[in-house]
Amino acid sequence: MKTLFRIALTASALMLAVGAIAAPQTVTLEVENVSCVSCAPIVKKALSRVPGVSQVTVIEADGMATATVTFDDEKVTPEALTQATTNAGFPSTVKGSS
């Protein structure tokens, strides 16, 4: 009986641990002042350096850019991502998230 209890307890602990793992989140930022060929790479680099960011895509068009960022929401917030672009000289706002 003790063995069965230990197995059940271990299984329960493992299920709780798996549930605690955060799923990656994705946010889309609208980035201002992206007006030259070197601007989009600077935005991408600024976002990539934020701890918890796993992927960044930046698409530039007409002086604006859209940055799609995948991140660990236990390590970073969308507000920290907008601050990173602002600190690099490219103010941004959250356009959408999932």
BAGU-247073 format. One record per atom (N, C-alpha, C): residue number from 1; residue in three letters; atom name; x, y negated, z. Coordinates in steps of 0.02 Angstrom, whole numbers, plus 50000, padded with zeros to 5 digits. Each point is the difference from the previous one (the first is absolute). Layout:
N
<node n="NUM" res="ala" atom="CA" u="X" v="Y" w="Z"/>
...
This chain:
98
<node n="1" res="met" atom="N" u="50041" v="50060" w="50000"/>
<node n="1" res="met" atom="CA" u="49959" v="49940" w="50000"/>
<node n="1" res="met" atom="C" u="50043" v="49937" w="50000"/>
<node n="2" res="lys" atom="N" u="50056" v="50002" w="50038"/>
<node n="2" res="lys" atom="CA" u="50045" v="49942" w="50001"/>
<node n="2" res="lys" atom="C" u="50029" v="49986" w="49931"/>
<node n="3" res="thr" atom="N" u="50016" v="50052" w="49963"/>
<node n="3" res="thr" atom="CA" u="50028" v="49992" w="49934"/>
<node n="3" res="thr" atom="C" u="49949" v="49967" w="49953"/>
<node n="4" res="leu" atom="N" u="49939" v="50022" w="50003"/>
<node n="4" res="leu" atom="CA" u="49948" v="49971" w="49958"/>
<node n="4" res="leu" atom="C" u="49989" v="49927" w="50018"/>
<node n="5" res="phe" atom="N" u="50002" v="49983" w="50063"/>
<node n="5" res="phe" atom="CA" u="49994" v="49930" w="50022"/>
<node n="5" res="phe" atom="C" u="50058" v="49958" w="49974"/>
<node n="6" res="arg" atom="N" u="50060" v="50027" w="50003"/>
<node n="6" res="arg" atom="CA" u="50060" v="49963" w="49976"/>
<node n="6" res="arg" atom="C" u="49995" v="49987" w="49925"/>
<node n="7" res="ile" atom="N" u="49977" v="50051" w="49963"/>
<node n="7" res="ile" atom="CA" u="49992" v="49992" w="49928"/>
<node n="7" res="ile" atom="C" u="49949" v="49946" w="49984"/>
<node n="8" res="ala" atom="N" u="49944" v="50001" w="50035"/>
<node n="8" res="ala" atom="CA" u="49947" v="49951" w="49989"/>
<node n="8" res="ala" atom="C" u="50025" v="49929" w="50018"/>
<node n="9" res="leu" atom="N" u="50036" v="49995" w="50055"/>
<node n="9" res="leu" atom="CA" u="50027" v="49936" w="50021"/>
<node n="9" res="leu" atom="C" u="50051" v="49973" w="49950"/>
<node n="10" res="thr" atom="N" u="50043" v="50043" w="49975"/>
<node n="10" res="thr" atom="CA" u="50050" v="49980" w="49950"/>
<node n="10" res="thr" atom="C" u="49966" v="49978" w="49936"/>
<node n="11" res="ala" atom="N" u="49950" v="50037" w="49978"/>
<node n="11" res="ala" atom="CA" u="49964" v="49983" w="49939"/>
<node n="11" res="ala" atom="C" u="49965" v="49932" w="50007"/>
<node n="12" res="ser" atom="N" u="49971" v="49988" w="50057"/>
<node n="12" res="ser" atom="CA" u="49967" v="49936" w="50013"/>
<node n="12" res="ser" atom="C" u="50049" v="49942" w="49998"/>
<node n="13" res="ala" atom="N" u="50058" v="50011" w="50030"/>
<node n="13" res="ala" atom="CA" u="50051" v="49947" w="50001"/>
<node n="13" res="ala" atom="C" u="50024" v="49986" w="49929"/>
<node n="14" res="leu" atom="N" u="50010" v="50051" w="49960"/>
<node n="14" res="leu" atom="CA" u="50022" v="49990" w="49931"/>
<node n="14" res="leu" atom="C" u="49947" v="49962" w="49959"/>
<node n="15" res="met" atom="N" u="49937" v="50016" w="50009"/>
<node n="15" res="met" atom="CA" u="49948" v="49965" w="49963"/>
<node n="15" res="met" atom="C" u="49997" v="49926" w="50020"/>
<node n="16" res="leu" atom="N" u="50009" v="49986" w="50064"/>
<node n="16" res="leu" atom="CA" u="50001" v="49930" w="50022"/>
<node n="16" res="leu" atom="C" u="50059" v="49963" w="49971"/>
<node n="17" res="ala" atom="N" u="50058" v="50032" w="49998"/>
<node n="17" res="ala" atom="CA" u="50061" v="49969" w="49973"/>
<node n="17" res="ala" atom="C" u="49991" v="49985" w="49926"/>
<node n="18" res="val" atom="N" u="49971" v="50045" w="49962"/>
<node n="18" res="val" atom="CA" u="49989" v="49988" w="49929"/>
<node n="18" res="val" atom="C" u="49952" v="49942" w="49989"/>
<node n="19" res="gly" atom="N" u="49949" v="49995" w="50042"/>
<node n="19" res="gly" atom="CA" u="49952" v="49945" w="49994"/>
<node n="19" res="gly" atom="C" u="50030" v="49932" w="50017"/>
<node n="20" res="ala" atom="N" u="50054" v="50000" w="50039"/>
<node n="20" res="ala" atom="CA" u="50031" v="49938" w="50021"/>
<node n="20" res="ala" atom="C" u="50046" v="49971" w="49947"/>
<node n="21" res="ile" atom="N" u="50017" v="50038" w="49948"/>
<node n="21" res="ile" atom="CA" u="50044" v="49976" w="49948"/>
<node n="21" res="ile" atom="C" u="49961" v="49949" w="49957"/>
<node n="22" res="ala" atom="N" u="50029" v="49942" w="49992"/>
<node n="22" res="ala" atom="CA" u="49967" v="49947" w="49962"/>
<node n="22" res="ala" atom="C" u="50005" v="50013" w="49926"/>
<node n="23" res="ala" atom="N" u="49946" v="49988" w="49965"/>
<node n="23" res="ala" atom="CA" u="50001" v="50004" w="49927"/>
<node n="23" res="ala" atom="C" u="50027" v="49935" w="49972"/>
<node n="24" res="pro" atom="N" u="50036" v="50003" w="49945"/>
<node n="24" res="pro" atom="CA" u="50024" v="49938" w="49970"/>
<node n="24" res="pro" atom="C" u="49943" v="49955" w="49979"/>
<node n="25" res="gln" atom="N" u="50009" v="49936" w="50007"/>
<node n="25" res="gln" atom="CA" u="49950" v="49950" w="49981"/>
<node n="25" res="gln" atom="C" u="50027" v="49963" w="49939"/>
<node n="26" res="thr" atom="N" u="49955" v="49973" w="49960"/>
<node n="26" res="thr" atom="CA" u="50020" v="49959" w="49942"/>
<node n="26" res="thr" atom="C" u="49965" v="49933" w="50004"/>
<node n="27" res="val" atom="N" u="50038" v="49948" w="49987"/>
<node n="27" res="val" atom="CA" u="49972" v="49933" w="49999"/>
<node n="27" res="val" atom="C" u="50022" v="49965" w="49936"/>
<node n="28" res="thr" atom="N" u="49957" v="49957" w="49973"/>
<node n="28" res="thr" atom="CA" u="50017" v="49960" w="49942"/>
<node n="28" res="thr" atom="C" u="50006" v="49928" w="50022"/>
<node n="29" res="leu" atom="N" u="50056" v="49970" w="49983"/>
<node n="29" res="leu" atom="CA" u="50013" v="49930" w="50018"/>
<node n="29" res="leu" atom="C" u="49998" v="49957" w="49937"/>
<node n="30" res="glu" atom="N" u="49972" v="49941" w="50005"/>
<node n="30" res="glu" atom="CA" u="50004" v="49951" w="49947"/>
<node n="30" res="glu" atom="C" u="50056" v="49952" w="50019"/>
<node n="31" res="val" atom="N" u="50052" v="49998" w="49958"/>
<node n="31" res="val" atom="CA" u="50061" v="49964" w="50016"/>
<node n="31" res="val" atom="C" u="50005" v="49938" w="49956"/>
<node n="32" res="glu" atom="N" u="50014" v="49942" w="50030"/>
<node n="32" res="glu" atom="CA" u="50005" v="49937" w="49964"/>
<node n="32" res="glu" atom="C" u="50073" v="49985" w="49981"/>
<node n="33" res="asn" atom="N" u="50008" v="49952" w="49954"/>
<node n="33" res="asn" atom="CA" u="50065" v="49972" w="49980"/>
<node n="33" res="asn" atom="C" u="50045" v="50050" w="49964"/>
<node n="34" res="val" atom="N" u="49972" v="50052" w="49970"/>
<node n="34" res="val" atom="CA" u="50039" v="50049" w="49963"/>
<node n="34" res="val" atom="C" u="50002" v="49977" w="49928"/>
<node n="35" res="ser" atom="N" u="50050" v="49958" w="49984"/>
<node n="35" res="ser" atom="CA" u="50000" v="49967" w="49935"/>
<node n="35" res="ser" atom="C" u="50059" v="50015" w="49956"/>
<node n="36" res="cys" atom="N" u="50045" v="50043" w="50022"/>
<node n="36" res="cys" atom="CA" u="50058" v="50016" w="49959"/>
<node n="36" res="cys" atom="C" u="50015" v="50075" w="50002"/>
<node n="37" res="val" atom="N" u="50046" v="50021" w="49958"/>
<node n="37" res="val" atom="CA" u="50016" v="50071" w="49994"/>
<node n="37" res="val" atom="C" u="50029" v="50028" w="50065"/>
<node n="38" res="ser" atom="N" u="50036" v="49960" w="50037"/>
<node n="38" res="ser" atom="CA" u="50031" v="50025" w="50062"/>
<node n="38" res="ser" atom="C" u="49955" v="49997" w="50061"/>
<node n="39" res="cys" atom="N" u="49942" v="49968" w="49995"/>
<node n="39" res="cys" atom="CA" u="49955" v="49993" w="50058"/>
<node n="39" res="cys" atom="C" u="49969" v="50066" w="50022"/>
<node n="40" res="ala" atom="N" u="49973" v="50038" w="49954"/>
<node n="40" res="ala" atom="CA" u="49967" v="50063" w="50018"/>
<node n="40" res="ala" atom="C" u="50048" v="50048" w="50035"/>
<node n="41" res="pro" atom="N" u="50062" v="50008" w="49976"/>
<node n="41" res="pro" atom="CA" u="50047" v="50044" w="50036"/>
<node n="41" res="pro" atom="C" u="50016" v="49975" w="50071"/>
<node n="42" res="ile" atom="N" u="50001" v="49934" w="50010"/>
<node n="42" res="ile" atom="CA" u="50012" v="49973" w="50067"/>
<node n="42" res="ile" atom="C" u="49942" v="50018" w="50046"/>
<node n="43" res="val" atom="N" u="49938" v="49994" w="49975"/>
<node n="43" res="val" atom="CA" u="49941" v="50018" w="50040"/>
<node n="43" res="val" atom="C" u="50003" v="50074" w="50018"/>
<node n="44" res="lys" atom="N" u="50016" v="50042" w="49950"/>
<node n="44" res="lys" atom="CA" u="50004" v="50072" w="50011"/>
<node n="44" res="lys" atom="C" u="50053" v="50017" w="50053"/>
<node n="45" res="lys" atom="N" u="50057" v="49968" w="49996"/>
<node n="45" res="lys" atom="CA" u="50054" v="50013" w="50047"/>
<node n="45" res="lys" atom="C" u="49980" v="49978" w="50071"/>
<node n="46" res="ala" atom="N" u="49968" v="49942" w="50005"/>
<node n="46" res="ala" atom="CA" u="49979" v="49975" w="50066"/>
<node n="46" res="ala" atom="C" u="49950" v="50048" w="50033"/>
<node n="47" res="leu" atom="N" u="49953" v="50026" w="49961"/>
<node n="47" res="leu" atom="CA" u="49951" v="50047" w="50027"/>
<node n="47" res="leu" atom="C" u="50032" v="50068" w="50015"/>
<node n="48" res="ser" atom="N" u="50045" v="50022" w="49957"/>
<node n="48" res="ser" atom="CA" u="50032" v="50066" w="50010"/>
<node n="48" res="ser" atom="C" u="50042" v="50002" w="50063"/>
<node n="49" res="arg" atom="N" u="50025" v="49944" w="50022"/>
<node n="49" res="arg" atom="CA" u="50042" v="49997" w="50060"/>
<node n="49" res="arg" atom="C" u="49961" v="50003" w="50065"/>
<node n="50" res="val" atom="N" u="49934" v="49993" w="49997"/>
<node n="50" res="val" atom="CA" u="49959" v="50001" w="50061"/>
<node n="50" res="val" atom="C" u="49996" v="50073" w="50025"/>
<node n="51" res="pro" atom="N" u="50019" v="50012" w="50063"/>
<node n="51" res="pro" atom="CA" u="49996" v="50068" w="50026"/>
<node n="51" res="pro" atom="C" u="49929" v="50027" w="49997"/>
<node n="52" res="gly" atom="N" u="49993" v="50060" w="49973"/>
<node n="52" res="gly" atom="CA" u="49934" v="50031" w="49994"/>
<node n="52" res="gly" atom="C" u="49973" v="49999" w="49929"/>
<node n="53" res="val" atom="N" u="50031" v="49960" w="49956"/>
<node n="53" res="val" atom="CA" u="49979" v="49997" w="49930"/>
<node n="53" res="val" atom="C" u="50032" v="50057" w="49962"/>
<node n="54" res="ser" atom="N" u="49958" v="50037" w="49962"/>
<node n="54" res="ser" atom="CA" u="50027" v="50057" w="49963"/>
<node n="54" res="ser" atom="C" u="50001" v="49989" w="49924"/>
<node n="55" res="gln" atom="N" u="49957" v="49955" w="49975"/>
<node n="55" res="gln" atom="CA" u="49998" v="49988" w="49928"/>
<node n="55" res="gln" atom="C" u="49974" v="49930" w="49986"/>
<node n="56" res="val" atom="N" u="50030" v="49968" w="49949"/>
<node n="56" res="val" atom="CA" u="49978" v="49932" w="49980"/>
<node n="56" res="val" atom="C" u="49999" v="49996" w="49924"/>
<node n="57" res="thr" atom="N" u="49946" v="49973" w="49973"/>
<node n="57" res="thr" atom="CA" u="49995" v="49986" w="49929"/>
<node n="57" res="thr" atom="C" u="49979" v="49926" w="49994"/>
<node n="58" res="val" atom="N" u="50037" v="49963" w="49957"/>
<node n="58" res="val" atom="CA" u="49984" v="49929" w="49991"/>
<node n="58" res="val" atom="C" u="49988" v="49988" w="49925"/>
<node n="59" res="ile" atom="N" u="49943" v="49971" w="49984"/>
<node n="59" res="ile" atom="CA" u="49984" v="49983" w="49930"/>
<node n="59" res="ile" atom="C" u="49989" v="49925" w="49997"/>
<node n="60" res="glu" atom="N" u="50038" v="49967" w="49957"/>
<node n="60" res="glu" atom="CA" u="49997" v="49927" w="49993"/>
<node n="60" res="glu" atom="C" u="49959" v="49981" w="49939"/>
<node n="61" res="ala" atom="N" u="49961" v="49946" w="50007"/>
<node n="61" res="ala" atom="CA" u="49961" v="49972" w="49944"/>
<node n="61" res="ala" atom="C" u="49981" v="49928" w="50016"/>
<node n="62" res="asp" atom="N" u="50020" v="49954" w="49957"/>
<node n="62" res="asp" atom="CA" u="49979" v="49930" w="50004"/>
<node n="62" res="asp" atom="C" u="50016" v="49966" w="50066"/>
<node n="63" res="gly" atom="N" u="50060" v="50008" w="50026"/>
<node n="63" res="gly" atom="CA" u="50020" v="49966" w="50061"/>
<node n="63" res="gly" atom="C" u="49975" v="50032" w="50064"/>
<node n="64" res="met" atom="N" u="49963" v="50053" w="49994"/>
<node n="64" res="met" atom="CA" u="49976" v="50037" w="50059"/>
<node n="64" res="met" atom="C" u="50024" v="50072" w="49992"/>
<node n="65" res="ala" atom="N" u="49996" v="50037" w="50054"/>
<node n="65" res="ala" atom="CA" u="50017" v="50071" w="49997"/>
<node n="65" res="ala" atom="C" u="49953" v="50039" w="50044"/>
<node n="66" res="thr" atom="N" u="49992" v="50062" w="49983"/>
<node n="66" res="thr" atom="CA" u="49963" v="50047" w="50042"/>
<node n="66" res="thr" atom="C" u="50050" v="50051" w="50025"/>
<node n="67" res="ala" atom="N" u="50004" v="50006" w="50066"/>
<node n="67" res="ala" atom="CA" u="50045" v="50049" w="50030"/>
<node n="67" res="ala" atom="C" u="49957" v="50054" w="50033"/>
<node n="68" res="thr" atom="N" u="50012" v="50061" w="49982"/>
<node n="68" res="thr" atom="CA" u="49966" v="50057" w="50030"/>
<node n="68" res="thr" atom="C" u="50051" v="50034" w="50046"/>
<node n="69" res="val" atom="N" u="49983" v="50004" w="50064"/>
<node n="69" res="val" atom="CA" u="50048" v="50025" w="50050"/>
<node n="69" res="val" atom="C" u="49969" v="50059" w="50038"/>
<node n="70" res="thr" atom="N" u="50038" v="50055" w="50003"/>
<node n="70" res="thr" atom="CA" u="49981" v="50057" w="50040"/>
<node n="70" res="thr" atom="C" u="50042" v="49999" w="50063"/>
<node n="71" res="phe" atom="N" u="49968" v="50008" w="50058"/>
<node n="71" res="phe" atom="CA" u="50036" v="49991" w="50063"/>
<node n="71" res="phe" atom="C" u="49969" v="50043" w="50055"/>
<node n="72" res="asp" atom="N" u="50038" v="50008" w="50054"/>
<node n="72" res="asp" atom="CA" u="49978" v="50035" w="50059"/>
<node n="72" res="asp" atom="C" u="49969" v="49949" w="50047"/>
<node n="73" res="asp" atom="N" u="49934" v="50006" w="50011"/>
<node n="73" res="asp" atom="CA" u="49966" v="49949" w="50040"/>
<node n="73" res="asp" atom="C" u="50017" v="50003" w="50074"/>
<node n="74" res="glu" atom="N" u="50038" v="50050" w="50021"/>
<node n="74" res="glu" atom="CA" u="50024" v="50001" w="50070"/>
<node n="74" res="glu" atom="C" u="50065" v="49960" w="50007"/>
<node n="75" res="lys" atom="N" u="50031" v="49982" w="49944"/>
<node n="75" res="lys" atom="CA" u="50064" v="49964" w="50002"/>
<node n="75" res="lys" atom="C" u="49995" v="49928" w="49975"/>
<node n="76" res="val" atom="N" u="49951" v="49986" w="49959"/>
<node n="76" res="val" atom="CA" u="49995" v="49934" w="49970"/>
<node n="76" res="val" atom="C" u="49927" v="49983" w="49986"/>
<node n="77" res="thr" atom="N" u="49985" v="49935" w="50000"/>
<node n="77" res="thr" atom="CA" u="49932" v="49977" w="49985"/>
<node n="77" res="thr" atom="C" u="49999" v="49961" w="49934"/>
<node n="78" res="pro" atom="N" u="49942" v="49993" w="49969"/>
<node n="78" res="pro" atom="CA" u="49997" v="49959" w="49940"/>
<node n="78" res="pro" atom="C" u="50023" v="49928" w="50013"/>
<node n="79" res="glu" atom="N" u="49987" v="49975" w="50060"/>
<node n="79" res="glu" atom="CA" u="50022" v="49932" w="50017"/>
<node n="79" res="glu" atom="C" u="50077" v="49995" w="49999"/>
<node n="80" res="ala" atom="N" u="50034" v="50052" w="50023"/>
<node n="80" res="ala" atom="CA" u="50073" v="50000" w="49998"/>
<node n="80" res="ala" atom="C" u="50025" v="50002" w="49928"/>
<node n="81" res="leu" atom="N" u="49963" v="50032" w="49956"/>
<node n="81" res="leu" atom="CA" u="50020" v="50002" w="49930"/>
<node n="81" res="leu" atom="C" u="49993" v="49932" w="49968"/>
<node n="82" res="thr" atom="N" u="49945" v="49965" w="50015"/>
<node n="82" res="thr" atom="CA" u="49992" v="49932" w="49972"/>
<node n="82" res="thr" atom="C" u="50052" v="49953" w="50028"/>
<node n="83" res="gln" atom="N" u="50019" v="50011" w="50063"/>
<node n="83" res="gln" atom="CA" u="50053" v="49959" w="50029"/>
<node n="83" res="gln" atom="C" u="50067" v="50012" w="49966"/>
<node n="84" res="ala" atom="N" u="50013" v="50063" w="49981"/>
<node n="84" res="ala" atom="CA" u="50063" v="50016" w="49966"/>
<node n="84" res="ala" atom="C" u="50006" v="49964" w="49932"/>
<node n="85" res="thr" atom="N" u="49944" v="49998" w="49962"/>
<node n="85" res="thr" atom="CA" u="50004" v="49965" w="49936"/>
<node n="85" res="thr" atom="C" u="50005" v="49925" w="50011"/>
<node n="86" res="thr" atom="N" u="49965" v="49974" w="50049"/>
<node n="86" res="thr" atom="CA" u="50003" v="49929" w="50016"/>
<node n="86" res="thr" atom="C" u="50071" v="49980" w="50020"/>
<node n="87" res="asn" atom="N" u="50032" v="50041" w="50041"/>
<node n="87" res="asn" atom="CA" u="50069" v="49986" w="50021"/>
<node n="87" res="asn" atom="C" u="50048" v="50000" w="49941"/>
<node n="88" res="ala" atom="N" u="49983" v="50038" w="49947"/>
<node n="88" res="ala" atom="CA" u="50042" v="50003" w="49940"/>
<node n="88" res="ala" atom="C" u="49984" v="49943" w="49952"/>
<node n="89" res="gly" atom="N" u="49951" v="49957" w="50018"/>
<node n="89" res="gly" atom="CA" u="49983" v="49943" w="49958"/>
<node n="89" res="gly" atom="C" u="49940" v="50012" w="49955"/>
<node n="90" res="phe" atom="N" u="49964" v="50054" w="50012"/>
<node n="90" res="phe" atom="CA" u="49943" v="50018" w="49958"/>
<node n="90" res="phe" atom="C" u="49939" v="50015" w="50044"/>
<node n="91" res="pro" atom="N" u="49962" v="49948" w="50018"/>
<node n="91" res="pro" atom="CA" u="49941" v="50010" w="50042"/>
<node n="91" res="pro" atom="C" u="49952" v="50050" w="49969"/>
<node n="92" res="ser" atom="N" u="49969" v="50042" w="50043"/>
<node n="92" res="ser" atom="CA" u="49953" v="50049" w="49974"/>
<node n="92" res="ser" atom="C" u="49940" v="50006" w="50046"/>
<node n="93" res="thr" atom="N" u="49948" v="50029" w="49973"/>
<node n="93" res="thr" atom="CA" u="49940" v="50015" w="50038"/>
<node n="93" res="thr" atom="C" u="49978" v="50071" w="49984"/>
<node n="94" res="val" atom="N" u="49964" v="50030" w="50046"/>
<node n="94" res="val" atom="CA" u="49975" v="50068" w="49990"/>
<node n="94" res="val" atom="C" u="49941" v="49996" w="49952"/>
<node n="95" res="lys" atom="N" u="50005" v="50037" w="49947"/>
<node n="95" res="lys" atom="CA" u="49947" v="50002" w="49949"/>
<node n="95" res="lys" atom="C" u="49954" v="50060" w="50011"/>
<node n="96" res="gly" atom="N" u="50028" v="50055" w="50025"/>
<node n="96" res="gly" atom="CA" u="49959" v="50060" w="50012"/>
<node n="96" res="gly" atom="C" u="50043" v="50052" w="50035"/>
<node n="97" res="ser" atom="N" u="49966" v="50049" w="50031"/>
<node n="97" res="ser" atom="CA" u="50036" v="50054" w="50033"/>
<node n="97" res="ser" atom="C" u="49960" v="50064" w="49998"/>
<node n="98" res="ser" atom="N" u="50035" v="50054" w="50011"/>
<node n="98" res="ser" atom="CA" u="49967" v="50065" w="50004"/>
<node n="98" res="ser" atom="C" u="50036" v="50046" w="50046"/>
